[in-house]
Structure formats: structure tokens, C-alpha cells
Amino acid sequence: MLSRTADHLYWMSRYTERAENTARMLDVNYQTALMPQTQVAAQNGWQGLLSISELLPTYLSKHPVITPKDVMEFMVSDDSNPSSIISCLRSARENARAVRGSLTTEVWETQNQTWLEIQKLIKKAEFKRDPAKLFEWVKFRSHLFRGVTVGTMLMDEALHFMRLGTFLERADNTARLVDVKFHGVNSEFFGENNLSDQEYDFYHWSSILRSVSAFEIYRKVYRDIIRPERVAELLILRADMPRSLHASLSEVVTNLRMIANEQSTGTERRAGKLLSELKYGSINEILANGLHAFLSQFLDRINELGFDISKDFLVPT
């Protein structure tokens, strides 16, 4: 496969996944904002959302104050923000158009229809009237794209590059989410909290779980109250949690193995080493050494892995 074709397939999937992840985080912040909370807590929530995507300086250069309305518009419909939902879906569609011949009709029509419909929704200001409805729509279109891809694409290199992009983006996003949201807790991490702190913590942790569709999974796995260390374990180390770091890296390693070439041995080794640390790690050890330090290092290694993949297989950046 030509490296340029692989590059378009890889980034098409990454941008689609990024749009979904942005919709998930916005949806949780929007729903949380409807609950009783202090103004400081609400402000921290919207600021944390910008920090996850490393967009806080860009936002502040355009808006002097962080307000829910401005953040929503910046993350949904701002063309100048490359990580906004509309920018991601445009980039996904343009990458799909560039490799139309490598996609099935169903995959292309799904991407193209998503782009056409999101423009209509933005022009009608649909998200301003009912943001939650738009976010659900974005998630549904991303789910549809993945389902159509797996259900209609030949299981060859094209599919492997697409899935590689999806799961590398998912691992990056989950790590950012856990890192920022765990720093957003005002009460002591493992200490004794008063009743109001406990109520805040419940909504805080449940919102994190809901943002990655893990609330019901947590209840099924642990059958207990929501505890911070178990939330961290579920989202980092559980191989059976679809959006965890472990599950995402497992898919990255599997798809790397399927597209391996003579110069990708080092990339495979680094990805395998990172996966083995997640496979054999323990949450107590991670927390003892510092969760933020672990996740910061993980993000650095994921970014290096993305650079190595580009160098080995894709168009050089």
C-alpha cells in the first residue's frame, strides 16, 4: 500500500474518533453543569475540558473569560479550532475523499453523509437548542462508521491502518481524560469526606465513567460504590473495558503486527513494551508512584509511538 493512502486512512479514523471523544467530554460537562454545584466547580469543569485537548491558550486568545456558551461554540463549531467537532469531521471526510477507491461504498457514504448533516445542524444552531442531542448524534455517527468499516471492508492493510488510527487516538484521549479529571477532585483522594464532598465525588466519578460509557460496566465489575482507585484501574488496566488504555494498546499492537515491515521492528517493540507494562501493572503501584507522573509518561510515549508510526508507514511530517 502506498504510504500516502495509508496516511489518509489512518487520519480519517483518528479524526472520526477525536470528534466522538470531544462530543463525549462536552456531553458530560453539559450534563454535570445542570446539577447543583459551586461556580468554582463549574468553572473548573469547563477549564479542564480545554486543558484535556491542550486548547486553553488558544481559547483564551479568542475569549477573555471561560463561559459554557463560548467553550461549547469553540469546541463544536469553530472552524479555526482544529480539534472542534466540525473541523474533525471535515478532516475525516477530506481524508476519506482522497482515498475513495480504497473504501467500500458504505464507508464513503457514511463519512460523506456525516459531513453534510453536521453542516446543516450547525447552520440551524441545533446544538444551541439541544446540545445533548447533537452530542448523541456525533457519537452515533462514529459508532456507525466503525460498524460499517468492520462489516464491509476487506480485512487487509487498509482496515488495519484505520483501526490503528482509531485506537491510538482513543488511548491518547482516555489518558488525558483520566489525568485532568483526577486533578479536578477538590476533596482528599482517599481521605474521609463530609457528606457534601461524598455527593460531589459521586457525581464527579460517575461523570468520568459516563464519558467513556463505563458507568454500567463499573457496576457490573465491582458491584460497589464508586471509588477513585477502582475508576483508575478500570480505565487504565482492565483489558475487558473497551476504552481503557490496556484495551486500546492491545488493539494498537495487534494491528501493528498485521502491517509490519522491515523498518517497523523498533516501533513494534516499543508498543509491546508499553502494553506489557499495562498488562502486568497494578493500580496500587501506579498510585504509589504518582498517577499524574504515570499518565504524563504514557502520553509522551503514545505521542512518540504516533511519530514512529508516521515515520515507518505514513507520509513524513
Short mmCIF file of the C-alpha atoms (twelve columns), coordinates in Angstrom:
data_MODEL
# 
_entry.id   MODEL 
# 
loop_
_atom_site.group_PDB 
_atom_site.id 
_atom_site.type_symbol 
_atom_site.label_atom_id 
_atom_site.label_alt_id 
_atom_site.label_comp_id 
_atom_site.label_asym_id 
_atom_site.label_seq_id 
_atom_site.Cartn_x 
_atom_site.Cartn_y 
_atom_site.Cartn_z 
_atom_site.pdbx_PDB_model_num 
ATOM 1   C CA . MET A 1   0.000   0.000  0.000  1 
ATOM 2   C CA . LEU A 2   1.226   3.497  -0.837 1 
ATOM 3   C CA . SER A 3   2.256   5.454  2.251  1 
ATOM 4   C CA . ARG A 4   0.030   8.359  1.198  1 
ATOM 5   C CA . THR A 5   -3.009  6.092  1.040  1 
ATOM 6   C CA . ALA A 6   -2.185  4.616  4.436  1 
ATOM 7   C CA . ASP A 7   -1.773  8.144  5.822  1 
ATOM 8   C CA . HIS A 8   -5.266  9.201  4.695  1 
ATOM 9   C CA . LEU A 9   -6.891  6.047  6.085  1 
ATOM 10  C CA . TYR A 10  -5.083  6.397  9.399  1 
ATOM 11  C CA . TRP A 11  -6.009  10.061 9.864  1 
ATOM 12  C CA . MET A 12  -9.574  9.592  8.678  1 
ATOM 13  C CA . SER A 13  -10.106 7.226  11.599 1 
ATOM 14  C CA . ARG A 14  -8.208  9.375  14.088 1 
ATOM 15  C CA . TYR A 15  -10.290 12.447 13.280 1 
ATOM 16  C CA . THR A 16  -13.542 10.488 13.500 1 
ATOM 17  C CA . GLU A 17  -12.549 9.119  16.904 1 
ATOM 18  C CA . ARG A 18  -11.448 12.583 18.040 1 
ATOM 19  C CA . ALA A 19  -14.836 14.060 17.110 1 
ATOM 20  C CA . GLU A 20  -16.560 11.360 19.153 1 
ATOM 21  C CA . ASN A 21  -14.280 11.888 22.140 1 
ATOM 22  C CA . THR A 22  -14.891 15.647 22.038 1 
ATOM 23  C CA . ALA A 23  -18.640 15.041 21.934 1 
ATOM 24  C CA . ARG A 24  -18.382 12.674 24.919 1 
ATOM 25  C CA . MET A 25  -16.495 15.179 27.056 1 
ATOM 26  C CA . LEU A 26  -18.777 18.059 26.117 1 
ATOM 27  C CA . ASP A 27  -21.861 15.973 26.839 1 
ATOM 28  C CA . VAL A 28  -20.651 15.036 30.325 1 
ATOM 29  C CA . ASN A 29  -19.689 18.627 31.133 1 
ATOM 30  C CA . TYR A 30  -23.050 19.874 29.897 1 
ATOM 31  C CA . GLN A 31  -24.986 17.307 31.935 1 
ATOM 32  C CA . THR A 32  -22.868 17.982 35.033 1 
ATOM 33  C CA . ALA A 33  -23.446 21.726 34.672 1 
ATOM 34  C CA . LEU A 34  -27.170 21.114 35.124 1 
ATOM 35  C CA . MET A 35  -26.564 19.700 38.619 1 
ATOM 36  C CA . PRO A 36  -26.237 21.853 41.765 1 
ATOM 37  C CA . GLN A 37  -22.592 22.906 42.172 1 
ATOM 38  C CA . THR A 38  -20.487 25.915 43.079 1 
ATOM 39  C CA . GLN A 39  -19.454 28.415 40.445 1 
ATOM 40  C CA . VAL A 40  -15.810 27.475 41.016 1 
ATOM 41  C CA . ALA A 41  -16.535 23.779 40.391 1 
ATOM 42  C CA . ALA A 42  -18.418 24.618 37.195 1 
ATOM 43  C CA . GLN A 43  -15.588 26.871 36.011 1 
ATOM 44  C CA . ASN A 44  -13.009 24.171 36.741 1 
ATOM 45  C CA . GLY A 45  -15.050 21.694 34.725 1 
ATOM 46  C CA . TRP A 46  -15.043 23.812 31.567 1 
ATOM 47  C CA . GLN A 47  -11.414 24.788 32.040 1 
ATOM 48  C CA . GLY A 48  -10.487 21.125 32.488 1 
ATOM 49  C CA . LEU A 49  -12.212 20.309 29.214 1 
ATOM 50  C CA . LEU A 50  -9.993  22.786 27.377 1 
ATOM 51  C CA . SER A 51  -6.918  21.507 29.209 1 
ATOM 52  C CA . ILE A 52  -7.591  17.915 28.129 1 
ATOM 53  C CA . SER A 53  -7.210  18.944 24.488 1 
ATOM 54  C CA . GLU A 54  -4.366  21.399 25.203 1 
ATOM 55  C CA . LEU A 55  -6.542  24.201 23.823 1 
ATOM 56  C CA . LEU A 56  -6.702  26.527 26.824 1 
ATOM 57  C CA . PRO A 57  -4.151  29.078 25.472 1 
ATOM 58  C CA . THR A 58  -5.873  29.097 22.054 1 
ATOM 59  C CA . TYR A 59  -9.275  29.608 23.647 1 
ATOM 60  C CA . LEU A 60  -8.060  32.426 25.913 1 
ATOM 61  C CA . SER A 61  -6.515  34.208 22.926 1 
ATOM 62  C CA . LYS A 62  -10.032 34.491 21.478 1 
ATOM 63  C CA . HIS A 63  -12.196 34.674 24.604 1 
ATOM 64  C CA . PRO A 64  -11.047 36.552 27.741 1 
ATOM 65  C CA . VAL A 65  -13.394 34.609 30.038 1 
ATOM 66  C CA . ILE A 66  -14.294 30.924 30.207 1 
ATOM 67  C CA . THR A 67  -18.048 30.600 29.784 1 
ATOM 68  C CA . PRO A 68  -20.081 27.482 28.913 1 
ATOM 69  C CA . LYS A 69  -21.531 29.126 25.788 1 
ATOM 70  C CA . ASP A 70  -18.146 30.179 24.399 1 
ATOM 71  C CA . VAL A 71  -16.491 26.849 25.209 1 
ATOM 72  C CA . MET A 72  -19.314 24.927 23.524 1 
ATOM 73  C CA . GLU A 73  -19.097 27.027 20.376 1 
ATOM 74  C CA . PHE A 74  -15.292 26.818 20.376 1 
ATOM 75  C CA . MET A 75  -15.342 23.017 20.696 1 
ATOM 76  C CA . VAL A 76  -18.290 22.372 18.357 1 
ATOM 77  C CA . SER A 77  -18.463 24.870 15.514 1 
ATOM 78  C CA . ASP A 78  -15.282 26.998 15.498 1 
ATOM 79  C CA . ASP A 79  -13.524 26.432 12.147 1 
ATOM 80  C CA . SER A 80  -10.292 27.923 13.488 1 
ATOM 81  C CA . ASN A 81  -10.072 25.231 16.182 1 
ATOM 82  C CA . PRO A 82  -8.576  22.114 14.534 1 
ATOM 83  C CA . SER A 83  -9.973  19.939 17.332 1 
ATOM 84  C CA . SER A 84  -13.552 21.204 17.151 1 
ATOM 85  C CA . ILE A 85  -16.177 18.666 16.126 1 
ATOM 86  C CA . ILE A 86  -16.846 20.318 12.781 1 
ATOM 87  C CA . SER A 87  -13.105 20.595 11.992 1 
ATOM 88  C CA . CYS A 88  -12.528 16.925 12.858 1 
ATOM 89  C CA . LEU A 89  -15.455 15.721 10.746 1 
ATOM 90  C CA . ARG A 90  -14.319 17.902 7.829  1 
ATOM 91  C CA . SER A 91  -10.800 16.475 8.042  1 
ATOM 92  C CA . ALA A 92  -12.149 12.922 8.306  1 
ATOM 93  C CA . ARG A 93  -14.290 13.445 5.190  1 
ATOM 94  C CA . GLU A 94  -11.435 15.042 3.208  1 
ATOM 95  C CA . ASN A 95  -9.137  12.143 4.051  1 
ATOM 96  C CA . ALA A 96  -11.870 9.696  3.027  1 
ATOM 97  C CA . ARG A 97  -12.388 11.551 -0.280 1 
ATOM 98  C CA . ALA A 98  -8.660  11.331 -1.036 1 
ATOM 99  C CA . VAL A 99  -8.767  7.511  -0.835 1 
ATOM 100 C CA . ARG A 100 -12.294 6.939  -2.128 1 
ATOM 101 C CA . GLY A 101 -11.076 3.985  -4.187 1 
ATOM 102 C CA . SER A 102 -9.775  2.172  -1.101 1 
ATOM 103 C CA . LEU A 103 -13.106 2.386  0.744  1 
ATOM 104 C CA . THR A 104 -16.328 0.489  0.278  1 
ATOM 105 C CA . THR A 105 -19.347 2.468  -0.887 1 
ATOM 106 C CA . GLU A 106 -20.903 2.127  2.572  1 
ATOM 107 C CA . VAL A 107 -17.874 3.559  4.373  1 
ATOM 108 C CA . TRP A 108 -17.575 6.507  1.996  1 
ATOM 109 C CA . GLU A 109 -21.308 7.297  2.119  1 
ATOM 110 C CA . THR A 110 -21.258 7.169  5.926  1 
ATOM 111 C CA . GLN A 111 -18.407 9.684  6.134  1 
ATOM 112 C CA . ASN A 112 -19.828 11.940 3.441  1 
ATOM 113 C CA . GLN A 113 -23.335 11.931 4.917  1 
ATOM 114 C CA . THR A 114 -21.956 12.747 8.370  1 
ATOM 115 C CA . TRP A 115 -20.171 15.787 6.985  1 
ATOM 116 C CA . LEU A 116 -23.218 17.000 5.053  1 
ATOM 117 C CA . GLU A 117 -25.527 16.614 8.039  1 
ATOM 118 C CA . ILE A 118 -23.244 18.260 10.607 1 
ATOM 119 C CA . GLN A 119 -23.105 21.382 8.416  1 
ATOM 120 C CA . LYS A 120 -26.902 21.552 8.381  1 
ATOM 121 C CA . LEU A 121 -27.111 21.068 12.133 1 
ATOM 122 C CA . ILE A 122 -24.557 23.814 12.786 1 
ATOM 123 C CA . LYS A 123 -26.288 26.252 10.424 1 
ATOM 124 C CA . LYS A 124 -29.608 25.632 12.150 1 
ATOM 125 C CA . ALA A 125 -27.877 26.235 15.505 1 
ATOM 126 C CA . GLU A 126 -29.262 22.860 16.561 1 
ATOM 127 C CA . PHE A 127 -26.625 22.326 19.224 1 
ATOM 128 C CA . LYS A 128 -27.557 25.586 20.946 1 
ATOM 129 C CA . ARG A 129 -31.158 24.456 21.368 1 
ATOM 130 C CA . ASP A 130 -30.331 20.920 22.456 1 
ATOM 131 C CA . PRO A 131 -26.584 20.248 22.881 1 
ATOM 132 C CA . ALA A 132 -27.116 16.750 24.289 1 
ATOM 133 C CA . LYS A 133 -28.992 15.687 21.152 1 
ATOM 134 C CA . LEU A 134 -26.131 16.816 18.912 1 
ATOM 135 C CA . PHE A 135 -23.532 15.031 21.045 1 
ATOM 136 C CA . GLU A 136 -25.519 11.791 20.885 1 
ATOM 137 C CA . TRP A 137 -25.737 12.192 17.124 1 
ATOM 138 C CA . VAL A 138 -21.958 12.615 16.800 1 
ATOM 139 C CA . LYS A 139 -21.354 9.501  18.923 1 
ATOM 140 C CA . PHE A 140 -23.879 7.541  16.883 1 
ATOM 141 C CA . ARG A 141 -22.244 8.542  13.590 1 
ATOM 142 C CA . SER A 142 -18.839 7.480  14.914 1 
ATOM 143 C CA . HIS A 143 -20.280 4.140  16.049 1 
ATOM 144 C CA . LEU A 144 -21.893 3.735  12.642 1 
ATOM 145 C CA . PHE A 145 -18.599 4.454  10.890 1 
ATOM 146 C CA . ARG A 146 -16.748 1.803  12.903 1 
ATOM 147 C CA . GLY A 147 -19.517 -0.753 12.423 1 
ATOM 148 C CA . VAL A 148 -19.712 -0.190 8.675  1 
ATOM 149 C CA . THR A 149 -15.915 -0.329 8.439  1 
ATOM 150 C CA . VAL A 150 -15.629 -3.685 10.215 1 
ATOM 151 C CA . GLY A 151 -18.720 -5.046 8.463  1 
ATOM 152 C CA . THR A 152 -17.842 -4.153 4.866  1 
ATOM 153 C CA . MET A 153 -14.084 -3.588 4.489  1 
ATOM 154 C CA . LEU A 154 -11.743 -6.325 3.333  1 
ATOM 155 C CA . MET A 155 -9.535  -7.432 6.226  1 
ATOM 156 C CA . ASP A 156 -6.363  -6.136 4.628  1 
ATOM 157 C CA . GLU A 157 -3.851  -3.364 5.283  1 
ATOM 158 C CA . ALA A 158 -6.430  -0.621 4.714  1 
ATOM 159 C CA . LEU A 159 -8.569  -1.859 7.589  1 
ATOM 160 C CA . HIS A 160 -5.539  -2.289 9.855  1 
ATOM 161 C CA . PHE A 161 -4.377  1.298  9.276  1 
ATOM 162 C CA . MET A 162 -7.875  2.566  10.020 1 
ATOM 163 C CA . ARG A 163 -8.117  0.628  13.272 1 
ATOM 164 C CA . LEU A 164 -4.592  1.639  14.230 1 
ATOM 165 C CA . GLY A 165 -5.614  5.302  13.975 1 
ATOM 166 C CA . THR A 166 -8.811  4.719  15.959 1 
ATOM 167 C CA . PHE A 167 -7.187  3.021  18.925 1 
ATOM 168 C CA . LEU A 168 -4.114  5.233  19.110 1 
ATOM 169 C CA . GLU A 169 -6.423  8.257  19.310 1 
ATOM 170 C CA . ARG A 170 -8.608  6.509  21.899 1 
ATOM 171 C CA . ALA A 171 -5.626  5.676  24.128 1 
ATOM 172 C CA . ASP A 172 -4.416  9.280  23.975 1 
ATOM 173 C CA . ASN A 173 -7.839  10.679 24.821 1 
ATOM 174 C CA . THR A 174 -8.563  8.303  27.715 1 
ATOM 175 C CA . ALA A 175 -5.199  9.098  29.291 1 
ATOM 176 C CA . ARG A 176 -5.853  12.849 29.015 1 
ATOM 177 C CA . LEU A 177 -9.336  12.457 30.463 1 
ATOM 178 C CA . VAL A 178 -8.187  10.462 33.481 1 
ATOM 179 C CA . ASP A 179 -5.250  12.788 34.137 1 
ATOM 180 C CA . VAL A 180 -7.257  16.028 34.048 1 
ATOM 181 C CA . LYS A 181 -10.380 14.721 35.785 1 
ATOM 182 C CA . PHE A 182 -8.470  13.159 38.689 1 
ATOM 183 C CA . HIS A 183 -6.859  16.545 39.289 1 
ATOM 184 C CA . GLY A 184 -10.317 18.105 39.349 1 
ATOM 185 C CA . VAL A 185 -11.319 16.482 42.648 1 
ATOM 186 C CA . ASN A 186 -11.451 19.067 45.418 1 
ATOM 187 C CA . SER A 187 -11.726 16.659 48.351 1 
ATOM 188 C CA . GLU A 188 -8.990  14.335 49.554 1 
ATOM 189 C CA . PHE A 189 -8.334  11.462 47.171 1 
ATOM 190 C CA . PHE A 190 -8.599  8.684  49.733 1 
ATOM 191 C CA . GLY A 191 -9.437  10.598 52.900 1 
ATOM 192 C CA . GLU A 192 -12.601 10.907 54.956 1 
ATOM 193 C CA . ASN A 193 -15.002 13.312 53.288 1 
ATOM 194 C CA . ASN A 194 -18.019 15.112 54.622 1 
ATOM 195 C CA . LEU A 195 -21.441 14.422 53.119 1 
ATOM 196 C CA . SER A 196 -21.309 17.215 50.541 1 
ATOM 197 C CA . ASP A 197 -17.849 16.054 49.413 1 
ATOM 198 C CA . GLN A 198 -19.108 12.496 49.051 1 
ATOM 199 C CA . GLU A 199 -22.035 13.671 46.930 1 
ATOM 200 C CA . TYR A 200 -19.719 15.774 44.777 1 
ATOM 201 C CA . ASP A 201 -17.304 12.878 44.392 1 
ATOM 202 C CA . PHE A 202 -20.102 10.513 43.333 1 
ATOM 203 C CA . TYR A 203 -21.213 12.828 40.527 1 
ATOM 204 C CA . HIS A 204 -17.611 13.585 39.606 1 
ATOM 205 C CA . TRP A 205 -16.565 9.937  39.285 1 
ATOM 206 C CA . SER A 206 -19.825 8.863  37.649 1 
ATOM 207 C CA . SER A 207 -19.418 11.644 35.062 1 
ATOM 208 C CA . ILE A 208 -15.926 10.344 34.227 1 
ATOM 209 C CA . LEU A 209 -17.320 6.840  33.798 1 
ATOM 210 C CA . ARG A 210 -20.236 8.022  31.670 1 
ATOM 211 C CA . SER A 211 -17.888 9.968  29.399 1 
ATOM 212 C CA . VAL A 212 -16.354 6.664  28.292 1 
ATOM 213 C CA . SER A 213 -19.587 4.608  28.507 1 
ATOM 214 C CA . ALA A 214 -18.258 2.773  31.555 1 
ATOM 215 C CA . PHE A 215 -20.833 3.508  34.274 1 
ATOM 216 C CA . GLU A 216 -22.765 0.245  33.824 1 
ATOM 217 C CA . ILE A 217 -19.507 -1.642 33.300 1 
ATOM 218 C CA . TYR A 218 -18.175 -0.366 36.621 1 
ATOM 219 C CA . ARG A 219 -21.310 -1.554 38.420 1 
ATOM 220 C CA . LYS A 220 -21.054 -4.968 36.792 1 
ATOM 221 C CA . VAL A 221 -17.341 -5.434 37.513 1 
ATOM 222 C CA . TYR A 222 -17.070 -4.034 41.056 1 
ATOM 223 C CA . ARG A 223 -20.636 -4.156 42.425 1 
ATOM 224 C CA . ASP A 224 -19.764 -1.457 44.943 1 
ATOM 225 C CA . ILE A 225 -19.787 2.308  45.457 1 
ATOM 226 C CA . ILE A 226 -17.676 4.307  43.041 1 
ATOM 227 C CA . ARG A 227 -14.139 4.559  44.390 1 
ATOM 228 C CA . PRO A 228 -11.370 6.619  42.748 1 
ATOM 229 C CA . GLU A 229 -8.772  3.834  42.708 1 
ATOM 230 C CA . ARG A 230 -11.219 1.468  41.028 1 
ATOM 231 C CA . VAL A 231 -12.165 4.073  38.430 1 
ATOM 232 C CA . ALA A 232 -8.456  4.456  37.650 1 
ATOM 233 C CA . GLU A 233 -7.982  0.695  37.485 1 
ATOM 234 C CA . LEU A 234 -10.955 0.252  35.153 1 
ATOM 235 C CA . LEU A 235 -9.857  2.979  32.742 1 
ATOM 236 C CA . ILE A 236 -6.164  2.109  32.765 1 
ATOM 237 C CA . LEU A 237 -5.570  -1.595 33.409 1 
ATOM 238 C CA . ARG A 238 -8.743  -3.554 32.607 1 
ATOM 239 C CA . ALA A 239 -8.289  -5.418 29.311 1 
ATOM 240 C CA . ASP A 240 -12.040 -6.074 29.051 1 
ATOM 241 C CA . MET A 241 -13.012 -2.387 29.251 1 
ATOM 242 C CA . PRO A 242 -13.287 -1.257 25.564 1 
ATOM 243 C CA . ARG A 243 -11.965 2.275  26.053 1 
ATOM 244 C CA . SER A 244 -9.257  1.521  28.640 1 
ATOM 245 C CA . LEU A 245 -5.575  2.159  27.976 1 
ATOM 246 C CA . HIS A 246 -4.905  -1.595 28.122 1 
ATOM 247 C CA . ALA A 247 -7.610  -2.489 25.575 1 
ATOM 248 C CA . SER A 248 -6.601  0.348  23.246 1 
ATOM 249 C CA . LEU A 249 -2.903  -0.568 23.320 1 
ATOM 250 C CA . SER A 250 -3.766  -4.215 22.741 1 
ATOM 251 C CA . GLU A 251 -5.534  -3.237 19.503 1 
ATOM 252 C CA . VAL A 252 -2.622  -0.990 18.506 1 
ATOM 253 C CA . VAL A 253 -0.140  -3.837 18.949 1 
ATOM 254 C CA . THR A 254 -2.366  -6.315 17.074 1 
ATOM 255 C CA . ASN A 255 -2.791  -4.019 14.084 1 
ATOM 256 C CA . LEU A 256 0.882   -3.024 14.070 1 
ATOM 257 C CA . ARG A 257 1.753   -6.695 13.833 1 
ATOM 258 C CA . MET A 258 -0.501  -7.084 10.774 1 
ATOM 259 C CA . ILE A 259 1.164   -4.230 8.826  1 
ATOM 260 C CA . ALA A 260 4.763   -4.811 9.981  1 
ATOM 261 C CA . ASN A 261 7.572   -4.095 7.536  1 
ATOM 262 C CA . GLU A 262 11.349  -4.335 7.643  1 
ATOM 263 C CA . GLN A 263 11.792  -0.966 9.403  1 
ATOM 264 C CA . SER A 264 8.983   -1.186 11.990 1 
ATOM 265 C CA . THR A 265 10.653  -3.622 14.421 1 
ATOM 266 C CA . GLY A 266 11.569  -0.859 16.867 1 
ATOM 267 C CA . THR A 267 8.038   0.581  16.783 1 
ATOM 268 C CA . GLU A 268 6.525   -2.847 17.461 1 
ATOM 269 C CA . ARG A 269 8.928   -3.395 20.346 1 
ATOM 270 C CA . ARG A 270 8.086   -0.053 21.968 1 
ATOM 271 C CA . ALA A 271 4.356   -0.631 21.592 1 
ATOM 272 C CA . GLY A 272 4.694   -4.158 23.001 1 
ATOM 273 C CA . LYS A 273 6.711   -2.915 25.955 1 
ATOM 274 C CA . LEU A 274 4.078   -0.295 26.786 1 
ATOM 275 C CA . LEU A 275 1.335   -2.920 26.525 1 
ATOM 276 C CA . SER A 276 3.213   -5.328 28.806 1 
ATOM 277 C CA . GLU A 277 3.503   -2.620 31.487 1 
ATOM 278 C CA . LEU A 278 -0.273  -2.191 31.380 1 
ATOM 279 C CA . LYS A 279 -0.858  -5.945 31.281 1 
ATOM 280 C CA . TYR A 280 1.281   -6.726 34.337 1 
ATOM 281 C CA . GLY A 281 0.957   -3.445 36.224 1 
ATOM 282 C CA . SER A 282 -1.090  -2.907 39.400 1 
ATOM 283 C CA . ILE A 283 -3.128  0.137  40.298 1 
ATOM 284 C CA . ASN A 284 -1.581  0.297  43.808 1 
ATOM 285 C CA . GLU A 285 1.875   0.538  42.278 1 
ATOM 286 C CA . ILE A 286 0.757   3.240  39.836 1 
ATOM 287 C CA . LEU A 287 -0.891  5.299  42.589 1 
ATOM 288 C CA . ALA A 288 2.116   4.883  44.882 1 
ATOM 289 C CA . ASN A 289 4.442   6.268  42.204 1 
ATOM 290 C CA . GLY A 290 2.007   9.039  41.226 1 
ATOM 291 C CA . LEU A 291 -0.910  8.817  38.825 1 
ATOM 292 C CA . HIS A 292 -0.104  12.115 37.118 1 
ATOM 293 C CA . ALA A 293 3.514   11.072 36.529 1 
ATOM 294 C CA . PHE A 294 2.376   7.728  35.081 1 
ATOM 295 C CA . LEU A 295 -0.162  9.313  32.721 1 
ATOM 296 C CA . SER A 296 2.204   12.095 31.631 1 
ATOM 297 C CA . GLN A 297 4.805   9.493  30.730 1 
ATOM 298 C CA . PHE A 298 2.156   7.391  28.979 1 
ATOM 299 C CA . LEU A 299 1.073   10.378 26.849 1 
ATOM 300 C CA . ASP A 300 4.675   11.117 25.916 1 
ATOM 301 C CA . ARG A 301 5.172   7.505  24.850 1 
ATOM 302 C CA . ILE A 302 1.902   7.469  22.876 1 
ATOM 303 C CA . ASN A 303 2.981   10.618 21.034 1 
ATOM 304 C CA . GLU A 304 6.367   9.034  20.300 1 
ATOM 305 C CA . LEU A 305 4.589   5.913  19.073 1 
ATOM 306 C CA . GLY A 306 2.453   8.027  16.736 1 
ATOM 307 C CA . PHE A 307 5.596   9.712  15.414 1 
ATOM 308 C CA . ASP A 308 7.269   6.326  14.874 1 
ATOM 309 C CA . ILE A 309 4.211   5.007  13.010 1 
ATOM 310 C CA . SER A 310 4.290   8.066  10.750 1 
ATOM 311 C CA . LYS A 311 7.994   7.565  10.120 1 
ATOM 312 C CA . ASP A 312 7.694   3.831  9.403  1 
ATOM 313 C CA . PHE A 313 4.488   3.718  7.362  1 
ATOM 314 C CA . LEU A 314 2.988   7.102  6.544  1 
ATOM 315 C CA . VAL A 315 3.812   10.359 4.774  1 
ATOM 316 C CA . PRO A 316 6.706   12.001 6.699  1 
ATOM 317 C CA . THR A 317 5.626   15.059 8.695  1 
# 
